[in-house]
Amino acid sequence: MTHTVKQASKQASKQASKQASKQASKQASKQASKQASKQASKQASKQVQNLFLNRSFCAVLVRWA
């Protein structure tokens, strides 16, 4: 009897641990993906902005020349 309870407890603990690990991994992956996407978007926006500023600056220089 005690052996069965111990076994069941061990099994439940193992299952819970596995589930928690899986959940944490999933969450971390989602978070990392979100962060990377955000970063890439920010970077792309910055590059477009820089490109636009450079072109505007060149246009101004050309006008002055």
Residue, then its C-alpha position, 0 to 999 in steps of 0.5 A: m500500500t505505502h509503496t503504491v502511494k510512494q510510486a504514485s507520488k513520485q509519478a505525479s511529481k515527475q509529471a508536474s516537473k515535466q509539465a512545468s519545464k515544458q511550460a517554462s520552455k514554451q514561455a521562454s521561447k515565445q518571449a524570445s521570439k517576441q523580443a527578437s521580432k520587436q528588435a528586428s522591427k525597431q532596427a528596420s524602422k531605424q534603418v529606413q529612417n536613416l536612409f530617409l534622413n541621408r537622402s534628404f541630407c543629400a538632396v539639401l547638399v545637392r540643392w546648395a551646390 
